[in-house]
Amino acid sequence: MSEAPGTSDTPDPLDAFDELVAEETDRDPDLAVIEAGSRTLRTQGGPRQADVPARPEDPEVDKALREVETELATRWGETKLEPSVSRISALMDVLGEPQRSYPSIHITGTNGKTSTARMIEALLGAFELRTGRYTSPHVQSVTERISLDGAPISAERFIETYGDIKPYIEMVDAQQEYRLSFFEVLTGMAYAAFADAPVDVAVVEVGMGGSWDATNVIDGDVAVITPIGLDHTDRLGETTGEIAGEKGGIIKQDATVILAQQPVDAAQVLLKKAVEVDATVAREGLEFGVVARQVAVGGQLVTLRGLGGEYPEVYLPLHGAYQAHNAAVALAAVEAFFGVGAQRADPLDVEAVRRAFAAVSSPGRLEVVRRSPTVVLDAAHNPAGAEATAEAVREAFDFSRLIGVVGASADKNVRGLLEAFEPIFAEVVVTQNSSHRAMDADELAAIAVEVFGEDRVQVEPRLPDALEAAITLAEEEGEYAGGGVLVTGSVITVGEARLLLGKG
């Protein structure tokens, strides 16, 4: 049959929308229209971008992005804080409270926040919801921090969003004692971008702490607390209980709280906070958890118990027991968001859950970026994270000789970090990244010598030289002997190594 004049092979998005609505005849009509609309928007959004975007290819776009990055860099960095949400609240006010236009899942904790956020995002997407995700810090590009539908926003959209709210930022700056910080501006950009998209749900990771974190101008329907350990003790408290008091600030009135396994003092503080605001609590190991797990090629096979029942044979393409626990927390959070265990007793569709987890990625978290020898990147930057990484390396990799490349920040518990890695590193090459926060390589080496002994420590202040030295040491085992390299100590170190090794 010949094609009618004025027609084309391109399907009409409105026809697709009608078909999607028609598929939902046995469901609430209004809900069917909303969900179908979300799916249509996502289909029009084009192919998924890389998890870690490269610099823009268009020179003009790259120039404009660099100008925005330069302006952001003039503000307080993420380590300089004034514990208050007054400035971000003022920005939200002049922007018309964009963070109130969608429900949200708020995530805090010491380790595992970003991986858990990515898993939550994947699960929500599998159930046809349009998602916005805000995480920090970034591995390579600042645009990674703001994602829509599982992909970082484009450089063009990042630039446009900044331009849209810049006049309001300047208005707030003029009214406040201190200018908005780097993190506060990015938080404002994320909330504005999510409202503009629009998203069905936002998945928001705190920057630091909870109560006075810039993200804490949302009222999360679900508050997620990943494992709490000792980090940022100069700002959050000297004990896990004190730190929990700060992180518990994201628990809002009548919310549902998803608690990962916690130290006893932290759990007590968080449970008390939940009682005070009439929040419902689900605890890992009691209401949900990991039933079974086994190592599989490229990851692991897990059985999870959620709030609505068991989810068997779920493939997770990430290594380590801690990632299985992150998966259990993420699943419980999404179940709680959908009302499983409260309004409904039946579990989520297991096939959708399996598809979601099978597609999860977490750049810079036990990420293999090279073979022969194998080079693995992991952003562990505190003792608890390093211990989890070391355990996962033992389980997932059969290295005959592992060389560490460590570049850490000066404000971290570097000795504890090195002690956690000492049992698995045959030798360690200490270095430093380009951040002003980086510990001097010679200072780091002095601590490493005390932990490893002088014969096992090599100093290479430049990261490219450190990578080359470590790869050479690993190759001494021979091509088939199983030598490997683990680059760790800081997200910044991992991001810079990722670029040097040709990723992004």
PyMOL commands that set and color helices and strands:
alter all, ss='L'
color gray80, all
select helices_A, chain A and resi 13-22+29-44+59-73+86-95+98-100+113-126+142-145+155-175+182-196+233-236+240-250+264-276+321-337+350-358+383-396+414-421+441-452+454-456+463-475+491-500
alter helices_A, ss='H'
color red, helices_A
select strands_A, chain A and resi 104-108+131-134+146-148+151-152+201-205+222-225+256-259+280-283+289-296+299-306+309-316+367-370+374-377+401-406+427-430+457-459+483-488
alter strands_A, ss='S'
color yellow, strands_A
deselect
rebuild
show_as cartoon
